């Protein structure tokens, strides 16, 4: 199938492609959302990505603290076991 055959591109005019292009009325002919709508969506996605990165960094920090706490606990337990032997 020739990828540039317009007849084979009919499937692009679907709800899924409309969502991907950023507007409910978007079609293969290039009717897309206004610039302000697109910028608003990009800003929202950017803020969401920042929130995800911050949450991921917080989880890493928590894991680091947990790891440090676990090491301290294991060290204290081993020290206690050495003392009672």
PyMOL commands that set and color helices and strands:
alter all, ss='L'
color gray80, all
select helices_A, chain A and resi 6-12+15-21+35-84
alter helices_A, ss='H'
color red, helices_A
deselect
rebuild
show_as cartoon
